[in-house]
Amino acid sequence: LSVGSVGKAFEILNNENFFDLKNQVEGGLMRVFRDKGFEPYIMYKLIDEKQENRDLILEIMSFYLRDMVLQKELKGEDVNISTAKLLKSYRMLIDVRSNLDKNVNLRTAVMPLLLYIGGEND
């Protein structure tokens, strides 16, 4: 997550809640992909409740999606999600970040991504 920045790495390491947040976000995304149902709404609630960490949550989501593609494509692991769906989810996450930078409402920006992830596989 530090993207080669020593300052960012120290900032993350000094954040005592980082690893708990990372586990919550990754677990939430895993449940959205796997369980579907109401999981997108539960994941949205997590993001909404932790808006002070919104950018960090989006970074964690970004790296989680990237890691799933790498596991699938490079390691040959079966993650039960198509590469196309993972890549489209990643592109949608980029759009979420862009829309939030333009002051789009959090729910309006995030829910299409979460509902897409929680929908049927492509």
Disulfide bonds with the S-S distance in Angstrom:
none
